[in-house]
Amino acid sequence: MATRILLADDHGIIRQGLKSLLEDSELYEIVGEASDGRQAVSLAGKLKPDIVIMDVAMPGLNGVEAARHITAESPGVKVVALSMHADRQYVGRMLEAGAAAYILKDGAFEQLTSAIDTVMSGRTYLCPQAAAVVVESYVRKPFDQEGTIAQLTPREKEVLQLLAEGNSTKETAYTLNVSVKTIETHRRNIMEKLDIHSVAELTKYAVRLGLTSLE
């Protein structure tokens, strides 16, 4: 039986390329596509794929938080992280969120198929660059150098990402289906917890921790 795959990437060309390559083999079936993290969470719940190939840096809800939702809400679904970055924050936080594999977008296609097959056998797959980061981080420090990110609730992380991406308080409230007052409360709590005093500083912090990117 073919492995059922959901593709989650905000770049349509990348999704089309992956779909074309994977569907050349009878071993894989693309059951859905998502252009952001929130859509990926929704489709994973509805379609129950075997694998979600997840871009780490996506707008609205990044791949880390999307992976966290998917692995919690759909335990049988495995997440394969696909990223441009081998930075320790990206790799570490994605693995901590429950991803079963981490590979780079500039790697060979064979790495992706190896990751899928390895994950389907119940094991973890890391590309060489990600594996090196994990080993170095294990020897030195925990992945979260800042420490403070652990103070934020999942909803506060979502609010932080949306604000850092330039969304207004009203737009953020609309996206999360809550009141403007609720977002203002979240923003105040985030700034107090992080000891940050402006949206510009929040943006820098979010980029540094891999919650969002400047791509």
C-alpha positions in Angstrom: 0.0 0.0 0.0 1.3 3.5 -0.9 2.4 5.8 1.8 -0.1 8.7 2.1 1.5 12.1 2.2 0.3 15.6 2.9 2.6 18.4 1.6 2.8 21.6 3.6 4.8 24.5 2.1 3.9 28.1 1.4 5.7 28.0 -2.0 3.5 26.4 -4.7 6.4 25.6 -6.9 8.1 23.5 -4.2 4.8 21.6 -3.5 4.4 21.0 -7.3 7.9 19.8 -7.6 7.7 17.4 -4.6 4.3 16.1 -5.8 5.7 15.4 -9.3 8.8 13.6 -7.9 7.0 11.6 -5.3 4.1 10.5 -7.6 6.6 9.1 -10.1 6.8 6.2 -7.7 3.9 4.0 -6.9 5.2 3.9 -3.3 3.8 7.3 -2.5 0.4 9.0 -2.8 -0.1 12.8 -2.3 -3.5 13.1 -0.5 -3.4 16.9 0.1 -1.5 20.2 0.0 -1.4 23.0 2.5 0.1 26.5 2.0 0.4 27.4 5.7 0.7 25.8 9.1 -2.8 26.3 10.2 -4.2 24.6 7.0 -1.7 21.8 7.5 -3.0 21.1 11.0 -6.6 21.1 9.7 -5.9 18.8 6.8 -3.8 16.4 8.9 -6.8 16.0 11.2 -9.2 15.4 8.3 -7.1 13.3 5.9 -5.1 11.4 8.5 -2.1 10.9 6.2 0.8 8.7 7.1 3.3 11.5 6.7 3.2 15.3 6.6 6.2 16.9 4.8 6.4 20.1 6.6 8.2 23.3 5.7 9.6 24.8 9.0 9.2 28.5 8.0 5.6 29.2 7.1 3.4 32.3 7.6 0.5 32.5 10.1 1.6 29.3 12.0 5.1 28.1 11.6 6.1 24.5 11.0 7.2 24.0 14.6 3.9 24.9 16.2 2.0 23.1 13.4 4.0 20.0 14.1 3.3 20.3 17.8 -0.5 20.5 17.1 -0.4 17.6 14.6 1.6 15.2 16.8 -0.7 16.0 19.7 -4.0 15.8 17.9 -3.2 13.1 15.3 -0.6 10.8 17.0 -0.5 8.4 14.1 0.7 11.1 11.7 4.5 11.5 11.3 6.1 14.8 10.5 9.1 15.1 8.2 10.6 18.6 8.5 11.9 20.3 5.4 13.9 23.4 5.8 16.4 25.8 4.3 18.0 26.1 7.7 20.4 23.8 9.7 20.5 26.3 12.5 20.3 24.6 16.0 17.2 26.6 17.0 15.3 25.3 13.9 16.4 21.7 14.2 16.1 21.5 18.0 12.7 23.1 18.3 11.3 21.1 15.4 12.4 17.8 17.0 11.1 18.9 20.4 7.8 19.6 18.7 7.6 15.9 17.6 9.1 15.8 14.1 10.4 12.4 13.2 12.8 13.6 10.5 14.7 16.7 9.5 16.1 17.3 6.1 17.3 20.4 4.1 15.7 21.6 0.9 19.1 21.7 -0.9 19.7 18.0 -0.2 19.2 15.3 -2.8 15.7 13.9 -3.4 17.0 10.5 -2.2 17.3 12.0 1.3 13.6 12.8 1.3 12.6 9.3 0.2 15.0 7.8 2.8 13.5 10.0 5.5 10.0 8.9 4.6 10.9 5.2 4.5 12.9 5.5 7.8 10.0 7.3 9.6 7.5 4.7 8.3 9.6 2.0 9.9 9.3 3.7 13.2 12.7 5.3 13.4 14.1 8.9 13.2 15.9 10.4 10.3 18.3 13.3 10.3 20.2 14.6 7.3 24.0 14.9 8.0 23.8 18.7 8.7 21.0 18.3 11.2 22.6 15.3 12.8 25.8 17.4 13.4 23.7 20.1 15.0 22.0 17.6 17.3 25.3 16.2 18.4 26.9 19.6 19.0 23.9 20.8 21.0 23.9 17.7 23.1 27.5 18.2 24.0 27.1 21.9 24.7 23.7 23.3 25.7 20.0 22.7 25.4 18.5 23.8 22.1 16.7 26.8 23.7 19.6 29.1 24.5 17.2 31.9 25.5 15.3 29.8 28.0 12.5 32.3 28.0 10.6 30.8 25.0 9.5 28.0 27.4 7.6 30.7 29.4 5.2 31.3 26.5 2.0 29.3 26.1 1.3 27.8 22.7 -1.3 30.6 22.0 1.3 33.3 23.0 3.7 31.8 20.5 1.0 32.0 17.8 0.3 35.7 18.7 4.0 36.4 18.7 4.5 35.0 15.3 1.6 36.8 13.8 2.6 40.2 15.3 6.2 39.7 14.2 5.0 39.0 10.7 3.5 42.5 10.6 -0.1 41.7 11.4 -2.0 44.3 13.3 -3.8 43.5 16.6 -7.1 43.5 14.7 -5.8 41.2 12.0 -4.2 38.9 14.6 -7.5 38.7 16.5 -9.4 37.9 13.3 -6.9 35.1 12.3 -7.2 33.5 15.8 -11.0 34.2 16.0 -10.7 36.0 19.3 -11.3 39.6 20.5 -8.9 42.5 20.0 -8.8 42.9 23.8 -7.6 39.2 24.1 -4.8 39.9 21.7 -3.8 43.0 23.6 -3.7 41.0 26.8 -1.5 38.3 25.1 0.8 40.9 23.7 1.2 42.5 27.1 1.9 39.2 28.8 4.4 38.2 26.1 6.3 41.5 26.5 6.4 41.1 30.3 7.6 37.5 30.1 10.3 38.3 27.6 11.2 41.7 29.0 10.7 43.2 25.5 9.2 46.7 25.0 8.4 47.1 21.3 7.1 45.2 18.3 10.4 45.7 16.6 12.2 43.8 19.4 9.5 41.1 19.4 10.2 40.6 15.6 13.9 40.3 16.2 13.3 37.8 19.0 10.8 35.7 16.9 13.3 35.5 14.0 16.2 34.6 16.3 14.2 31.7 17.9 12.9 30.4 14.5 9.3 31.3 15.2 9.2 33.2 11.9 11.8 34.2 9.3 12.6 37.2 7.1 12.2 35.1 3.8 
